[in-house]
Amino acid sequence: MSENKQANFVIVDTGCANLASVKFAVERLGFAITISDDLDVIKNADKVILPGVGSARHAMENIVSKGLVATLQQLTQPVLGFCLGMQLMARTSVEGAGKDEVVQCLGLIPTDITPLQANDLRLPHMGWNTLTQVSDHAIFKGINADDYFYFVHSFAAPISEYTVARCQYGSEFSAAIAKDNFIGCQFHPERSSALGSKIIKNFLEM
């Protein structure tokens, strides 16, 4: 554990609002973590968390203006996206885009973010929901289908070969996606009680 405490963990400062709650969730587990938008600090981190709340357009504008795009695309260490942070890992999103337009995202995982097909259920999808399927990815060690996590979103990644956990709300969507060193959770681990903390711990100890 003491080795982990000295590891270099970084939350990317995307200019979004929930950075402090993510930092607190990590520190509560006994790990130290830095919030930074410094390219060298991010490049040299052992693990990187990409948080996010708000719209894809606004978040990508922040990431572009901070000069972070190439740095994030070239990371080879494990990177975990939370909620909008997960969606920013996709190729594109229609959230905040004009008619017939898309927001260009980071392109880390080849999927595209589209409106959640809630089929008459209220949007945003907000509150606790169970996972319907969980893969054996290391991030989900000790996590099972039917475990509850906290969601707040109106857009989602469709089911694809990159889906590592599923959730149902009007239709089935990706609760988590992964490719190589990049992992994204649609739910908020930092707001998902003990099981959310377990996912953060799994990631930091991977």
C-alpha positions as CSV (number, residue, x, y, z in Angstrom):
1,M,0.0,0.0,0.0
2,S,2.8,2.4,0.8
3,E,4.2,2.0,-2.7
4,N,0.9,2.9,-4.1
5,K,0.7,6.1,-2.0
6,Q,4.0,7.3,-3.6
7,A,2.7,6.5,-7.1
8,N,2.1,9.5,-9.3
9,F,-1.7,9.7,-10.0
10,V,-3.2,12.7,-12.0
11,I,-6.7,14.0,-12.6
12,V,-6.8,15.9,-15.9
13,D,-8.0,19.4,-15.3
14,T,-10.6,19.6,-18.1
15,G,-12.1,22.8,-16.7
16,C,-15.2,20.8,-15.6
17,A,-16.9,21.1,-12.3
18,N,-16.5,17.8,-10.4
19,L,-12.8,17.6,-10.1
20,A,-12.8,18.1,-6.3
21,S,-15.3,15.2,-5.8
22,V,-13.1,12.9,-7.9
23,K,-10.0,13.9,-5.9
24,F,-11.8,13.4,-2.6
25,A,-13.0,9.9,-3.7
26,V,-9.4,8.9,-4.5
27,E,-8.0,10.5,-1.3
28,R,-10.6,8.7,0.8
29,L,-9.1,5.4,-0.3
30,G,-5.7,6.5,1.0
31,F,-4.1,7.5,-2.3
32,A,-2.6,10.9,-3.1
33,I,-3.6,12.5,-6.5
34,T,-2.9,15.8,-8.3
35,I,-5.3,17.8,-10.4
36,S,-3.3,19.2,-13.4
37,D,-3.5,20.4,-17.0
38,D,0.3,20.6,-17.3
39,L,1.4,18.4,-20.3
40,D,4.5,17.1,-18.6
41,V,2.7,16.2,-15.3
42,I,0.1,14.3,-17.3
43,K,2.6,12.5,-19.5
44,N,4.7,11.4,-16.5
45,A,1.8,10.1,-14.4
46,D,1.5,6.4,-13.5
47,K,-2.3,6.5,-13.9
48,V,-4.5,9.2,-15.4
49,I,-8.2,10.0,-14.6
50,L,-10.3,11.9,-17.1
51,P,-13.3,13.3,-15.4
52,G,-16.2,15.3,-16.8
53,V,-19.6,16.8,-16.3
54,G,-21.4,19.1,-18.7
55,S,-21.5,18.9,-22.5
56,A,-19.1,17.3,-24.8
57,R,-18.7,20.5,-26.9
58,H,-17.8,22.6,-23.9
59,A,-15.4,20.0,-22.5
60,M,-13.6,19.5,-25.9
61,E,-13.3,23.2,-26.3
62,N,-11.5,23.3,-23.0
63,I,-9.3,20.4,-23.9
64,V,-8.4,22.0,-27.2
65,S,-7.7,25.4,-25.7
66,K,-5.4,23.9,-23.1
67,G,-3.5,22.1,-25.8
68,L,-4.2,18.7,-24.3
69,V,-5.5,16.7,-27.3
70,A,-2.2,15.2,-28.6
71,T,-0.9,14.5,-25.1
72,L,-4.1,12.6,-24.1
73,Q,-4.1,10.7,-27.4
74,Q,-0.4,9.6,-26.9
75,L,-0.8,8.3,-23.3
76,T,0.4,4.7,-22.8
77,Q,-0.3,4.4,-19.1
78,P,-3.8,3.3,-17.8
79,V,-6.4,6.1,-18.3
80,L,-9.9,6.0,-16.7
81,G,-12.7,8.2,-17.9
82,F,-15.7,9.1,-15.6
83,C,-19.1,9.8,-17.2
84,L,-18.5,12.7,-19.7
85,G,-14.8,11.8,-19.5
86,M,-15.7,8.4,-20.9
87,Q,-17.7,9.9,-23.7
88,L,-14.7,12.2,-24.6
89,M,-12.7,9.0,-25.2
90,A,-15.0,8.2,-28.2
91,R,-14.5,9.4,-31.8
92,T,-17.5,11.8,-31.8
93,S,-20.5,13.0,-29.8
94,V,-23.7,14.7,-30.9
95,E,-24.0,16.4,-27.4
96,G,-23.9,20.1,-27.9
97,A,-23.5,19.8,-31.7
98,G,-25.6,21.7,-34.1
99,K,-28.0,20.1,-36.6
100,D,-26.2,17.5,-38.8
101,E,-23.0,18.2,-36.9
102,V,-20.9,16.2,-34.5
103,V,-18.3,17.2,-31.8
104,Q,-14.9,15.7,-32.6
105,C,-13.8,13.9,-29.4
106,L,-10.4,12.3,-28.5
107,G,-10.8,9.2,-30.7
108,L,-9.2,6.9,-28.1
109,I,-11.9,4.2,-28.4
110,P,-13.6,3.8,-31.8
111,T,-17.2,4.4,-30.9
112,D,-19.6,7.3,-31.2
113,I,-21.8,8.9,-28.6
114,T,-25.5,9.3,-29.5
115,P,-28.7,10.2,-27.7
116,L,-29.7,7.5,-25.1
117,Q,-32.7,5.7,-26.5
118,A,-34.8,5.8,-23.4
119,N,-38.1,4.8,-25.1
120,D,-40.5,7.1,-23.1
121,L,-38.5,6.9,-19.9
122,R,-37.4,10.2,-18.4
123,L,-34.2,11.8,-19.5
124,P,-31.6,12.4,-18.2
125,H,-31.1,8.8,-16.9
126,M,-30.4,9.8,-13.4
127,G,-30.0,7.8,-10.3
128,W,-29.0,4.2,-9.3
129,N,-29.2,1.4,-11.9
130,T,-27.8,-2.1,-12.1
131,L,-25.3,-3.4,-14.5
132,T,-26.8,-6.1,-16.8
133,Q,-23.5,-7.6,-17.9
134,V,-19.9,-7.3,-16.7
135,S,-16.8,-8.6,-18.5
136,D,-13.7,-9.9,-16.7
137,H,-11.7,-6.7,-17.2
138,A,-9.4,-5.9,-14.3
139,I,-11.4,-2.7,-13.5
140,F,-14.3,-4.9,-12.5
141,K,-12.6,-7.2,-10.0
142,G,-15.1,-8.0,-7.4
143,I,-18.0,-6.3,-9.3
144,N,-21.0,-8.3,-10.6
145,A,-23.9,-7.9,-12.8
146,D,-26.9,-6.6,-10.7
147,D,-24.5,-4.3,-8.7
148,Y,-25.9,-0.7,-8.5
149,F,-24.0,2.4,-9.8
150,Y,-25.0,6.0,-10.0
151,F,-25.7,7.5,-13.5
152,V,-26.5,11.0,-14.8
153,H,-26.6,11.2,-18.6
154,S,-28.8,11.7,-21.7
155,F,-26.2,10.4,-24.2
156,A,-24.5,7.0,-24.4
157,A,-22.1,4.8,-26.2
158,P,-23.9,2.0,-28.1
159,I,-23.1,-1.7,-27.4
160,S,-19.9,-2.6,-29.4
161,E,-16.9,-4.8,-29.3
162,Y,-15.4,-2.2,-26.8
163,T,-18.3,-2.7,-24.3
164,V,-17.0,-4.2,-21.0
165,A,-20.2,-3.6,-19.0
166,R,-23.8,-3.0,-20.0
167,C,-26.8,-1.2,-18.4
168,Q,-30.5,-1.1,-19.4
169,Y,-32.6,2.1,-19.4
170,G,-35.2,2.0,-22.1
171,S,-32.6,0.3,-24.2
172,E,-29.2,-1.4,-23.5
173,F,-26.1,0.8,-23.7
174,S,-22.4,0.7,-22.7
175,A,-22.0,1.2,-18.9
176,A,-18.2,0.9,-19.6
177,I,-16.0,0.7,-22.6
178,A,-12.3,-0.2,-22.9
179,K,-9.5,-0.4,-25.5
180,D,-5.9,-1.0,-24.8
181,N,-4.9,1.3,-21.8
182,F,-8.1,3.4,-22.0
183,I,-11.1,2.5,-19.9
184,G,-14.3,4.6,-19.5
185,C,-17.3,4.3,-17.1
186,Q,-20.6,5.9,-18.0
187,F,-21.6,5.9,-14.3
188,H,-19.9,8.1,-11.7
189,P,-17.6,5.9,-9.6
190,E,-17.0,8.8,-7.3
191,R,-20.7,8.9,-6.5
192,S,-21.4,5.2,-6.5
193,S,-20.7,4.4,-2.8
194,A,-18.5,1.4,-1.9
195,L,-18.7,-0.3,-5.3
196,G,-17.6,2.9,-7.0
197,S,-14.7,3.2,-4.6
198,K,-13.8,-0.4,-5.5
199,I,-13.6,0.5,-9.2
200,I,-11.4,3.4,-8.4
201,K,-9.2,1.2,-6.2
202,N,-9.0,-1.5,-8.9
203,F,-7.9,1.1,-11.4
204,L,-5.2,2.6,-9.2
205,E,-3.9,-0.8,-8.2
206,M,-3.9,-2.3,-11.8
